[in-house]
Amino acid sequence: MSATPAAARYPSERQADIVLRDGATAHVRPVRADDGPAMRSFFESLSPESIWFRFFGTVNLDWAAKWSVKVDYADRFGLVVESGNPRAIIAHAAYVRIDYARAEVAFLVADTWQGHGISTILLAHLAEVAEQHGLSTLVAHVLPNNYRMIQVFRESGFPVKIQSTPDALEVELPASLSAEAVERFEERERIGAV
């Protein structure tokens, strides 16, 4: 089930320029093994609240950076969003297969870039990749007071099921884009093209 990250082919076809909610553009691409230092810098730039919402507590940033770039592009897949000149990482999203049909997803967006639709775009990209690798369901664990992330899932266009667990809310959604989700992304692209 898990290939060696060094042996996996880099999926360059997954790179794309994306249009954000406000019409700004950024670049999304699969994470690479050599992104570790850039991921560490990204984590260092985040507020304690953003770190808490992502990791449910404090975290060793060296460990987080190494974990974030440990991918095989099938069972463990990660994306980064970059902006600026020179480009810097402003978001990270990943899925990790948890069984034959499901993967857990997680997102982290730089504080100043939150609310621009980045997580929603990353969700669509991850869902497409997950489906191509035989996954049918995505699962996320969200702290109950992480209202923004809960709203991302609710407004994504994916049919979501949310249930309470002792430590978090568990969000479950299909790994296939619904017609409503496709329509929302196409509308954003039309607005951004104007």
C-alpha positions as CSV (number, residue, x, y, z in Angstrom):
1,M,0.0,0.0,0.0
2,S,2.9,2.4,0.5
3,A,5.5,3.1,-2.1
4,T,8.9,4.6,-1.2
5,P,8.6,8.3,-1.7
6,A,11.9,8.5,-3.5
7,A,10.6,5.9,-6.1
8,A,7.4,7.8,-6.8
9,R,7.1,9.8,-10.0
10,Y,6.4,13.5,-9.4
11,P,3.0,14.3,-10.8
12,S,3.9,17.5,-12.6
13,E,0.5,17.5,-14.4
14,R,-1.1,18.4,-11.0
15,Q,0.5,21.9,-11.1
16,A,-1.9,24.7,-11.9
17,D,-2.5,28.4,-11.5
18,I,-5.6,29.0,-9.4
19,V,-8.0,31.9,-9.1
20,L,-8.9,32.8,-5.6
21,R,-12.2,34.1,-4.4
22,D,-11.1,37.8,-4.8
23,G,-9.7,37.2,-8.3
24,A,-6.1,37.0,-7.2
25,T,-4.0,34.1,-8.6
26,A,-1.7,31.6,-6.9
27,H,0.1,28.4,-7.9
28,V,-0.8,25.0,-6.6
29,R,1.5,22.0,-7.0
30,P,2.2,18.6,-5.4
31,V,4.6,18.8,-2.5
32,R,8.2,17.7,-3.1
33,A,10.7,16.0,-0.8
34,D,12.9,19.1,-1.0
35,D,10.1,21.4,0.3
36,G,11.0,20.6,3.9
37,P,12.8,23.9,4.7
38,A,10.1,25.9,2.9
39,M,7.4,24.0,4.9
40,R,9.3,24.8,8.1
41,S,9.3,28.5,7.2
42,F,5.6,28.3,6.4
43,F,4.8,26.8,9.8
44,E,7.0,29.4,11.6
45,S,4.9,32.1,9.9
46,L,1.6,30.9,11.3
47,S,-0.3,32.1,14.4
48,P,-0.5,29.7,17.4
49,E,-4.3,29.5,16.7
50,S,-3.7,28.2,13.2
51,I,-1.2,25.6,14.4
52,W,-3.7,24.6,17.2
53,F,-6.5,24.2,14.7
54,R,-4.4,22.0,12.4
55,F,-2.6,19.9,14.9
56,F,-5.0,20.1,17.9
57,G,-2.2,21.4,20.0
58,T,1.4,22.6,19.7
59,V,3.7,20.7,17.4
60,N,7.4,20.2,16.8
61,L,7.9,22.2,13.6
62,D,10.8,20.0,12.4
63,W,8.6,16.9,12.7
64,A,5.6,18.7,11.0
65,A,7.8,19.8,8.1
66,K,9.2,16.3,7.6
67,W,5.8,14.7,7.8
68,S,4.4,17.2,5.3
69,V,6.8,16.2,2.6
70,K,6.6,12.5,3.2
71,V,4.5,11.5,0.2
72,D,4.2,8.7,-2.3
73,Y,1.7,10.5,-4.6
74,A,-0.9,7.7,-4.1
75,D,-1.6,6.7,-0.5
76,R,0.0,9.9,0.9
77,F,-0.5,13.0,-1.3
78,G,0.3,16.6,-0.4
79,L,-0.3,19.9,-2.2
80,V,1.2,23.4,-1.5
81,V,-0.1,26.7,-2.7
82,E,2.6,29.4,-3.5
83,S,2.4,33.1,-4.0
84,G,4.7,36.0,-4.4
85,N,8.0,36.6,-6.1
86,P,10.0,34.7,-5.1
87,R,7.3,32.2,-4.5
88,A,6.6,31.2,-0.9
89,I,4.3,28.5,0.5
90,I,1.0,30.0,1.7
91,A,-1.0,26.8,2.2
92,H,-0.6,23.0,2.5
93,A,-3.2,20.2,2.2
94,A,-2.7,16.5,2.3
95,Y,-4.5,13.2,2.4
96,V,-3.4,9.9,4.0
97,R,-5.1,6.7,3.2
98,I,-6.6,5.1,6.3
99,D,-8.1,2.0,4.7
100,Y,-9.0,0.6,1.3
101,A,-11.6,3.3,0.5
102,R,-11.0,6.2,2.9
103,A,-8.4,8.9,3.4
104,E,-8.0,11.5,6.1
105,V,-7.5,15.1,4.8
106,A,-6.1,18.1,6.5
107,F,-5.6,21.8,5.5
108,L,-3.5,24.7,6.7
109,V,-3.6,28.2,5.2
110,A,-1.4,31.2,6.1
111,D,-3.3,33.5,8.4
112,T,-3.3,36.4,5.9
113,W,-4.6,34.2,3.2
114,Q,-7.5,32.6,5.1
115,G,-10.9,33.5,3.6
116,H,-9.7,33.5,0.0
117,G,-11.1,30.1,-0.9
118,I,-7.8,28.3,-0.9
119,S,-9.0,25.4,1.3
120,T,-12.0,24.8,-0.9
121,I,-9.8,24.7,-4.0
122,L,-7.4,22.3,-2.3
123,L,-10.2,20.1,-1.3
124,A,-11.4,19.8,-4.9
125,H,-7.8,19.0,-6.1
126,L,-7.3,16.4,-3.3
127,A,-10.7,14.8,-4.0
128,E,-9.9,14.4,-7.7
129,V,-6.5,12.8,-6.9
130,A,-8.0,10.5,-4.2
131,E,-10.7,9.3,-6.5
132,Q,-8.1,8.5,-9.2
133,H,-6.3,6.3,-6.6
134,G,-9.4,4.3,-5.7
135,L,-10.5,6.2,-2.7
136,S,-14.2,6.9,-2.3
137,T,-14.5,8.8,0.9
138,L,-12.5,11.7,2.6
139,V,-12.6,12.2,6.3
140,A,-11.5,15.2,8.3
141,H,-11.3,15.9,12.0
142,V,-12.0,19.5,12.9
143,L,-12.1,21.1,16.3
144,P,-15.6,22.3,17.1
145,N,-14.5,25.9,17.5
146,N,-12.7,25.9,14.1
147,Y,-15.8,27.6,12.5
148,R,-14.0,28.6,9.3
149,M,-13.0,25.1,8.4
150,I,-16.4,23.7,9.2
151,Q,-17.8,26.4,6.9
152,V,-15.4,25.4,4.1
153,F,-16.8,21.9,4.2
154,R,-20.4,23.0,4.3
155,E,-20.0,25.4,1.4
156,S,-17.8,23.3,-0.7
157,G,-20.5,21.8,-2.9
158,F,-19.7,18.3,-1.6
159,P,-22.5,16.5,0.4
160,V,-21.0,16.3,3.9
161,K,-21.9,14.4,7.0
162,I,-20.7,15.8,10.3
163,Q,-20.8,13.9,13.5
164,S,-19.4,14.6,16.9
165,T,-16.7,12.5,18.5
166,P,-15.2,12.9,22.0
167,D,-12.4,15.2,20.7
168,A,-13.5,16.7,17.5
169,L,-16.1,16.9,14.7
170,E,-15.7,14.2,12.1
171,V,-16.5,15.4,8.6
172,E,-17.1,12.8,5.9
173,L,-17.6,13.5,2.2
174,P,-17.3,11.7,-1.1
175,A,-14.0,11.8,-3.0
176,S,-15.9,12.6,-6.2
177,L,-16.9,16.1,-7.2
178,S,-20.6,16.7,-7.2
179,A,-22.3,18.7,-10.0
180,E,-22.8,21.5,-7.4
181,A,-19.1,21.5,-6.5
182,V,-18.0,21.6,-10.2
183,E,-20.5,24.5,-10.8
184,R,-19.0,26.5,-7.9
185,F,-15.4,26.1,-9.2
186,E,-16.4,27.0,-12.8
187,E,-18.2,30.1,-11.5
188,R,-15.1,31.2,-9.6
189,E,-12.9,30.7,-12.7
190,R,-15.4,32.8,-14.7
191,I,-15.3,35.6,-12.1
192,G,-11.5,35.4,-11.9
193,A,-11.2,35.7,-15.7
194,V,-13.1,39.0,-15.8
